[in-house]
Amino acid sequence: MKVELVTNLKRQATAILAELHSTKEPVLITEHGKPSAYLVDVQDYEFMQRRLALLEGLSRGERAALEGRTSLQAEAKEKMRKWLT
């Protein structure tokens, strides 16, 4: 992963963004020697957000199963049929 000072980002934003788009490698931005932010490609960020939403859904489903908040397929079909008509 590439690391850039925030001052370099201010001075060379266009070049840093061009490299980011070509390499798809995230850039860690530092301020006063400490990590401050990550700069990532838009497509990569959107992919990460979709993956996170999927994982959150799986986690909710697993929690529901562990807590016994589930239905048999036939029951679920009947509930959905009533709801959709």
C-alpha positions in Angstrom: 0.0 0.0 0.0 1.2 3.4 -0.9 1.6 6.1 1.8 1.4 9.8 1.1 1.7 12.9 3.3 -1.4 15.1 3.3 0.8 17.9 2.0 1.8 15.8 -1.0 -1.9 15.1 -1.6 -2.6 18.8 -1.6 0.3 19.5 -4.0 0.0 16.5 -6.3 -3.7 15.4 -6.1 -4.0 14.9 -9.8 -0.9 12.7 -10.1 -1.9 10.7 -7.0 -5.4 10.1 -8.3 -4.1 9.1 -11.7 -1.8 6.5 -10.1 -4.7 5.3 -7.8 -6.9 4.8 -10.8 -4.2 2.9 -12.8 -2.9 0.7 -10.0 -6.2 0.3 -7.9 -3.9 0.3 -4.9 -5.3 2.2 -1.8 -3.3 5.2 -0.6 -2.9 5.8 3.1 -2.8 9.5 3.9 -0.9 10.6 6.9 -0.9 13.8 8.9 2.0 14.5 11.3 3.3 11.0 10.8 0.0 9.3 11.8 -2.6 7.6 9.6 -5.4 10.0 8.8 -7.4 8.5 5.9 -7.5 6.0 3.1 -7.9 7.0 -0.5 -9.5 4.3 -2.6 -10.9 3.9 -6.1 -14.7 4.5 -6.3 -15.4 1.1 -7.8 -13.4 -0.6 -5.0 -15.2 1.4 -2.4 -18.6 0.5 -3.8 -17.6 -3.2 -4.0 -16.6 -3.1 -0.4 -19.9 -1.5 0.6 -21.9 -4.2 -1.2 -19.8 -6.9 0.4 -20.3 -5.4 3.8 -24.1 -5.2 3.3 -24.1 -8.9 2.3 -22.1 -9.8 5.4 -24.5 -7.8 7.6 -27.5 -9.7 6.1 -25.8 -13.0 6.7 -25.1 -12.0 10.3 -28.7 -11.0 10.9 -29.9 -14.3 9.4 -27.5 -16.3 11.5 -28.6 -14.4 14.6 -32.3 -15.1 13.8 -31.6 -18.8 13.4 -29.8 -19.0 16.7 -32.6 -17.2 18.4 -35.2 -19.5 16.8 -36.8 -16.7 14.8 -37.1 -18.8 11.6 -40.0 -20.4 9.7 -40.3 -23.6 7.7 -40.3 -23.1 3.9 -44.0 -24.0 3.7 -44.9 -21.5 6.4 -42.8 -18.8 4.8 -44.4 -19.4 1.4 -47.9 -19.1 2.9 -47.0 -15.8 4.7 -45.6 -14.4 1.5 -48.6 -15.5 -0.6 -50.9 -13.7 1.8 -48.7 -10.7 1.9 -48.4 -10.4 -1.9 -52.1 -10.9 -2.7 
